[in-house]
Structure formats: C-alpha cells, structure tokens
C-alpha cells in the first residue's frame, strides 16, 4: 500500500486526544474504507473539501461517540488494512477541482490503531465540488467548515472573504518568490538584508526599547520567546488581523495565557510596528508571600511575535537566597509557547511557509533545577553554568501542529541538558498533555 506510515507516531497522538472537534479536526467512528459504499465515502469527501477550503487539518478515523462522550476505540486489523492512500485520493479527486492530495498516517496511541487523514489547506484556488451525490454533495458547491465545526456549502460573507483573502495572499507570496529568484540570479543578488536579518533587526529594536520593570530589585531571570515566518514584509498584516490572531492564541491553561488578550484592555495598544501589551503587577496570596510579575508581548505587522516575562521563581524566592527554576513550570512554558505559535499563525493564515521559534532563558547561571511542588531538588548538582540558554527551531506550521508533543519533549530535553540533566525519554510530553487537559 502506497504512502502509509505504519510505525508508532506519537506526534499525532496529541491531535487524536484533543477531545474537541474544531475547524481543523473531525472525528469518525471506527470503519473500513469501502469504495463501493459511495454515500459514506462522499460524506468523507465533503469533510475533506470543507477542511481544505478553511484551514486544513485532520480527520481521525477510530473515535466514536456515545452519550455525548468520545470513545477512543481504534481500528481492528481488517479495518486498518483497508485504508489505502492511493484509493482514497483517487476517490476524492473525482469530486474535487482542483485535486486534493490527502495524506494518510496510521499512528498507534495507547495501544490502539487509528487512521489520520491530513488535509492541506488550498494553495492557489479553493476546491470546488465537481460531481453530485444525492443527499451529500452538490454541483457546483464550495464547502467550508462553519463556526460550529460542520462541513457545509459556503453561505456567509465572512467565509467568502476568508477564502478570497487566502487566495490573494498566496498569489502574492508566489509572485514575491518569483521576483526573489530573479533577483538572486540577476545583478542585484546579495544586496540588502534578507528576511531573517530584517526580523532580527526588528527584534533588536523591541528588545532595546524594553525597560526593566523592577530596576531597584535587579531581577535577572526572564523567558524571552520570538516567533516569525519565513517571509518579511513590513505591512503584511493589518492591526485588525493581529487582534483577531491574538484572540485565537489567548488560551489559558494555568490561569494566565501565553498571549494575554482582552478586548479594550488599557495595557494593549498600537505601536508604529504593530500591537503591544506590557504590564507589571504584584500578586497576593493568603498562604504565600507576594510576588512581582511582568508580562510583555508585541505583535508586528510583519509577522513577528515577541514575548518576555519575569520568571516567577526569581520573583518569589530570590529574596530568600534561592536561585531555582521549577522543572514542571519550564516544560509548561515551552508547551504553551508552541501551542500559541500554532494558534497564532493559523489565525493569520501563514500556511505556506516555515515558522521559526527562538526561546531564550536569561539569567540561568548558578540556577538549580527544582520541583517546587514537592520542595525537593531533582538531585543535587543540576545547575546551569551558562548565563543564558537558547533553543531555536524552524518548521512548517503543519509540522509544528502535528508534532506538538514531540517538539515539546525535544525543547525540554535540550534546555535541561544545559543544567546537566540528560533525561532521555523524560515525561515531558505527558506533562504537556496534563497541561492542555486543563484548558480554562
């Protein structure tokens, strides 16, 4: 069978376990692929068309529903063997114009086997249904994922505008790439900074303009995250688009989101380069000492997302003479950063280029890994000997999304190695699962 991945595929298990259908995720009960069952196959085609015309995403086969609760049943060997990439795509392409090439993967999660169809978002033109099937598909029709996560013919002006904007943006990207190729081969080759350099210059301007929120206290430990797409264009996104993307990315798992966004909040304002939030405050607790907090982010119209926040362990324990970092909180931060990356750039429609994430941990020298919840060191000696730690990776948005758990585990492992803790196969992805399950 062509194109089928049979090995364990942990990067998709987090997608399967999300337990919430969305515009980019739909569950299907356990079933075999049967090309003779035209109605069932066309129902699947409708979902593929709709997802491809919206944000792309995943169709998971092997998850049923009973009394409003999802049932992770998986597929038996006969059902699993029936799913063939060539047969599925041959059927889909009878109905889709232009054709859609669907990926097919077979992850094993918690001992159960599933089929996951990966649907790419349209590139240049939306996909039209070109063939009828009574009661399921109509010609001509443009199917989309609606606000309540159903697959239906396009009816709203908002959905129509989304499709037009995506098509125009992709055409612009294609034209710009062609112009770049000409310039690389022509006499202007090598002149001027490239996109990476321009994002770095923008990042440096933001860093330089950031004031120390507590200069009298001399705090050293901060998390600093920077994310940006492959192409730099100074006014690529309008402020309204940045606001909407901030809303999509503002998801709270621990009582405070990675990108805090609240409509009309006094500390959110427009700058010359985009949208900014900056706030410092002090928390109070009847059972714990008060603690200083600082949170900052900036979203630029070029596509850069920058966030800086004060390490809460630094603010709470430094006065007591402790230089520590809580292991679980660090993993949670990395998980929230990658989750926000996926949500933010999905909302901006950056689907045809790679996204870079650079995580920096400042003020690490002499800092000790500790489990604050248990008040015990993991083991004496896990201490950073460098003043800062940096982790940088570049992947497609689809890779960031599909490999969420794997990326979290790799980032955690890399950061902890700088403390001398070489914990191969650590439970970092499982900790992230626990974090994501408490979405508040």
C-alpha positions in Angstrom: 0.0 0.0 0.0 1.4 3.4 -1.0 2.2 6.2 1.3 1.0 4.6 4.6 3.0 5.2 7.8 2.8 2.1 10.0 5.2 2.8 12.8 4.2 4.4 16.2 3.5 8.1 15.5 3.5 10.0 18.8 3.3 13.4 17.1 -0.3 12.7 16.1 -1.5 11.2 19.4 -1.9 14.6 20.9 -4.1 15.6 18.0 -6.2 12.4 18.5 -6.6 13.1 22.2 -7.8 16.7 21.9 -11.4 15.5 22.6 -12.8 18.5 20.9 -13.9 18.8 17.3 -12.8 22.1 15.6 -12.5 23.6 12.2 -9.2 21.7 11.8 -10.2 18.4 13.5 -13.0 16.0 12.9 -13.6 12.5 14.4 -15.0 9.5 12.6 -16.2 6.3 14.2 -14.2 3.1 13.5 -14.8 1.9 9.9 -13.2 0.3 7.0 -12.6 2.1 3.7 -15.1 0.7 1.2 -15.1 2.4 -2.2 -18.4 0.7 -3.0 -20.1 2.5 -0.1 -20.4 5.7 -2.1 -22.5 7.5 0.5 -20.0 7.0 3.3 -17.1 7.9 1.0 -18.8 11.1 -0.2 -19.5 12.1 3.4 -15.8 11.9 3.9 -15.1 13.9 0.7 -17.4 16.7 1.9 -15.4 17.0 5.1 -12.1 17.0 3.1 -13.4 19.7 0.7 -14.6 21.8 3.6 -11.4 21.5 5.6 -9.2 22.2 2.6 -11.1 25.4 1.9 -10.9 26.6 5.5 -7.6 25.9 7.5 -6.7 22.4 6.5 -6.4 19.9 9.4 -7.0 16.3 10.4 -9.8 13.6 10.0 -9.3 10.9 12.7 -10.9 7.5 12.0 -11.4 5.4 15.1 -13.1 7.7 17.6 -16.7 7.1 18.3 -19.2 9.0 20.3 -21.7 7.7 22.9 -24.0 9.8 25.1 -22.1 12.9 24.2 -18.7 11.4 25.2 -15.9 10.5 22.8 -14.8 6.8 22.8 -11.2 6.1 21.7 -11.8 2.7 20.2 -9.3 2.5 17.4 -9.5 0.2 14.4 -9.1 -3.6 14.1 -6.6 -5.1 11.7 -9.2 -5.6 8.9 -10.4 -2.0 9.1 -6.8 -0.6 9.3 -5.6 -2.7 6.3 -8.5 -1.3 4.1 -7.2 2.3 4.2 -5.0 2.9 1.2 -3.7 6.3 0.3 -4.0 5.7 -3.5 -7.6 4.5 -3.3 -8.7 7.3 -1.0 -7.1 10.1 -3.1 -8.4 8.5 -6.4 -11.9 8.7 -5.0 -11.5 12.3 -3.6 -10.2 13.6 -6.8 -13.3 12.5 -8.7 -15.1 15.2 -6.8 -12.5 17.9 -6.1 -11.4 20.5 -8.6 -8.5 21.3 -8.3 -7.5 17.9 -6.9 -6.7 17.5 -3.2 -3.8 15.2 -2.2 -4.7 13.8 1.2 -2.0 12.3 3.4 -2.7 9.1 5.3 -1.0 8.0 8.5 -1.6 5.2 10.9 -0.5 6.1 14.4 -0.6 3.8 17.4 -1.8 5.6 20.6 -2.2 3.9 23.9 -2.1 0.5 22.2 -4.8 1.4 19.7 -4.5 1.9 16.0 -6.0 4.8 14.1 -6.1 6.3 10.7 -5.4 10.0 10.4 -6.1 11.8 7.1 -4.1 15.0 6.9 -5.8 17.6 4.7 -3.7 20.5 3.3 -5.3 24.0 3.0 -5.8 25.1 -0.6 -2.8 26.9 -2.1 -3.9 29.0 -5.1 -7.6 28.2 -5.7 -10.3 26.9 -3.4 -11.6 23.4 -4.2 -15.0 23.2 -5.9 -17.2 20.1 -5.8 -17.4 18.9 -9.4 -19.7 15.9 -9.1 -23.0 15.3 -7.5 -24.0 12.7 -5.0 -27.7 12.8 -3.9 -28.2 14.0 -0.4 -24.5 14.6 0.2 -22.7 16.6 -2.4 -23.9 19.2 -4.9 -22.5 20.8 -8.0 -21.3 23.4 -8.1 -20.6 24.0 -4.4 -17.8 25.4 -2.3 -17.8 23.6 1.1 -16.2 25.1 4.2 -16.0 24.4 7.9 -18.6 26.5 9.7 -18.3 28.2 13.1 -20.0 25.2 14.7 -17.4 22.8 13.1 -19.7 21.4 10.5 -19.0 20.9 6.8 -21.5 22.8 4.7 -21.7 24.8 1.5 -20.4 28.4 1.7 -23.1 30.8 2.6 -21.7 33.6 4.8 -19.9 36.7 3.5 -17.3 36.2 6.2 -16.3 32.8 5.0 -16.2 34.0 1.4 -13.9 36.9 2.4 -11.6 34.5 4.2 -11.2 32.4 1.1 -10.6 35.4 -1.2 -8.0 36.8 1.2 -6.2 33.5 1.4 -6.1 33.1 -2.4 -4.9 36.7 -2.9 -2.2 36.3 -0.2 -0.9 33.0 -1.7 -0.8 34.6 -5.2 1.2 37.5 -3.7 3.6 35.0 -2.0 4.1 33.2 -5.3 4.8 36.4 -7.2 7.3 37.6 -4.5 9.1 34.3 -4.6 9.4 34.5 -8.3 10.8 38.1 -8.0 13.3 36.9 -5.4 14.5 34.1 -7.7 15.1 36.7 -10.5 17.0 39.0 -8.1 19.1 36.1 -6.8 20.2 35.3 -10.4 20.5 38.9 -11.5 22.8 41.8 -10.8 21.0 42.7 -7.6 21.8 39.4 -6.0 23.2 39.7 -2.5 22.1 43.3 -2.0 20.2 44.3 1.1 19.3 42.2 4.2 17.3 39.0 3.9 14.1 38.2 5.8 15.8 36.6 8.7 18.1 39.6 9.1 15.1 42.0 8.9 13.2 40.1 11.6 16.4 40.1 13.8 16.7 43.9 13.4 13.0 44.4 14.3 13.5 42.1 17.3 16.6 44.1 18.4 14.7 47.3 18.3 12.0 45.9 20.5 14.5 44.4 23.0 16.4 47.7 23.2 13.2 49.7 23.9 12.1 47.3 26.7 12.6 48.9 30.2 13.4 46.9 33.3 10.1 46.7 35.2 11.8 46.5 38.6 15.2 48.2 38.3 15.7 48.5 42.0 15.4 44.8 42.5 17.8 43.6 39.9 15.9 40.6 38.6 17.9 38.6 36.1 15.7 35.6 35.1 13.4 36.1 32.2 11.8 33.9 29.5 12.1 35.5 26.0 10.2 34.0 23.0 10.4 35.2 19.4 8.4 33.7 16.5 8.4 34.7 12.9 7.5 33.4 9.4 10.0 32.9 6.6 9.0 36.0 4.6 9.4 39.5 5.9 7.0 42.2 4.6 6.8 45.3 6.8 3.0 45.8 6.5 2.0 42.2 5.7 -0.8 42.1 8.3 -3.3 44.7 9.4 -3.8 45.6 13.0 -7.3 44.1 12.9 -5.7 40.8 11.8 -3.2 40.9 14.7 -6.1 41.5 17.1 -8.0 38.5 15.8 -4.9 36.3 15.9 -4.2 37.4 19.4 -7.7 36.4 20.4 -7.2 32.9 18.9 -3.9 32.5 20.7 -5.1 33.7 24.0 -5.9 30.4 25.7 -5.4 29.9 29.4 -4.1 26.6 30.8 -2.7 27.8 34.1 -4.8 30.9 34.8 -2.8 33.2 32.6 -2.4 32.7 28.8 0.9 32.8 26.9 -0.6 35.7 24.9 -2.9 37.6 27.2 -5.6 39.4 25.1 -8.7 41.1 26.5 -10.8 43.4 24.3 -10.3 47.0 25.3 -7.6 46.3 27.9 -5.8 49.5 28.9 -2.4 47.9 28.6 -2.9 46.8 25.0 -2.1 49.5 22.5 -1.0 50.1 18.9 2.7 51.0 18.2 4.5 52.0 15.0 5.2 48.4 14.2 2.1 46.6 15.5 0.2 45.7 18.7 1.8 45.6 22.2 0.9 44.6 25.7 3.0 45.5 28.7 2.2 45.1 32.4 3.8 44.7 35.7 1.9 43.9 38.9 2.1 42.1 42.2 0.2 39.0 43.2 -1.1 38.5 46.7 -1.9 35.2 48.4 -3.1 34.5 52.0 -0.7 31.5 52.2 2.3 32.7 50.2 4.4 35.8 50.0 3.5 38.4 47.5 5.3 38.1 44.1 6.2 40.6 41.4 5.0 39.8 37.9 5.9 41.2 34.5 4.4 40.2 31.1 5.1 41.7 27.7 4.3 40.8 24.1 4.4 42.6 20.8 2.9 41.5 17.5 4.3 43.3 14.5 2.6 43.8 11.1 5.5 41.9 9.5 4.5 38.8 11.4 6.9 38.8 14.4 5.6 37.6 17.8 7.7 38.6 20.8 7.0 37.7 24.4 9.0 38.4 27.6 8.1 37.5 31.1 9.7 37.5 34.5 10.4 34.1 35.9 8.0 33.7 38.8 10.5 31.6 40.8 13.0 34.5 40.6 10.5 37.0 42.0 9.2 34.7 44.7 12.4 33.1 46.0 15.3 35.4 45.2 14.8 37.4 48.5 15.3 34.1 50.3 18.6 33.5 48.6 17.4 30.7 46.2 18.2 30.6 42.5 15.9 28.0 41.2 13.7 27.1 38.3 10.7 24.8 38.6 11.0 21.9 36.2 7.3 21.5 35.5 6.7 25.2 35.0 9.5 25.4 32.5 8.0 22.5 30.5 4.6 24.2 30.7 6.1 27.4 29.3 7.6 25.6 26.3 4.3 23.8 25.7 2.3 27.0 25.9 4.7 28.8 23.5 4.4 26.1 20.8 0.6 25.9 21.2 0.4 29.7 20.9 2.6 29.6 17.8 0.2 27.1 16.1 -2.9 29.1 17.0 -1.5 32.5 16.2 -0.1 31.7 12.7 -3.1 29.5 11.8 -5.3 32.5 12.5 -3.0 34.7 10.3 -3.3 32.2 7.5 0.5 31.6 7.3 0.2 28.1 5.9 2.7 28.0 3.0 6.0 28.9 4.7 8.1 27.8 7.7 7.8 29.4 11.1 10.8 29.9 13.4 10.6 29.9 17.2 13.5 31.0 19.3 13.3 30.5 23.1 15.8 32.2 25.4 16.1 31.8 29.1 18.1 34.7 30.6 19.8 34.6 34.0 20.4 30.9 34.2 24.0 30.8 35.6 24.0 29.2 39.1 20.3 28.4 38.8 19.2 25.0 40.1 16.5 22.7 38.7 13.9 22.0 41.4 10.4 20.6 41.7 8.7 23.3 43.6 5.5 21.3 44.3 7.5 18.7 46.2 10.0 21.1 47.6 12.8 18.7 46.7 15.7 19.1 44.3 15.6 16.6 41.5 19.1 15.7 42.5 21.9 18.0 43.9 24.1 19.2 41.1 21.6 20.0 38.3 22.9 23.6 37.9 23.3 25.8 34.9 26.9 27.0 34.3 26.0 29.4 31.4 24.4 32.9 31.7 21.6 32.1 29.2 20.1 29.2 27.3 18.7 29.4 23.8 16.7 26.9 21.8 15.8 27.6 18.1 13.9 25.6 15.6 12.2 26.2 12.2 9.4 24.0 10.9 6.3 24.3 8.7 3.1 25.2 10.5 1.8 21.7 9.7 4.9 20.2 11.3 4.5 22.3 14.5 0.9 21.3 14.7 1.2 17.6 14.0 4.4 17.2 16.1 3.3 19.3 19.1 4.1 16.7 21.7 7.4 15.7 20.1 8.5 19.3 19.8 7.7 20.0 23.4 9.7 17.0 24.5 12.7 17.9 22.3 12.8 21.5 23.5 12.5 20.4 27.2 15.3 17.9 26.8 17.6 20.4 25.1 17.0 23.1 27.8 17.5 20.6 30.7 20.8 19.4 29.2 22.2 22.9 29.9 21.6 22.2 33.5 23.4 18.9 33.3 20.2 16.8 33.4 20.3 14.4 30.5 16.9 12.9 31.0 16.3 11.0 27.7 12.7 9.9 27.3 11.5 12.1 30.1 7.8 12.5 30.8 7.7 16.0 29.2 5.1 15.2 26.6 2.9 13.6 29.2 3.2 16.8 31.4 2.1 18.8 28.4 -0.9 16.6 27.9 -1.8 17.2 31.5 -1.5 20.9 31.0 -3.6 21.0 27.8 -6.3 19.0 29.5 -7.0 21.8 32.0 -7.9 24.5 29.5 -9.7 27.1 31.5 
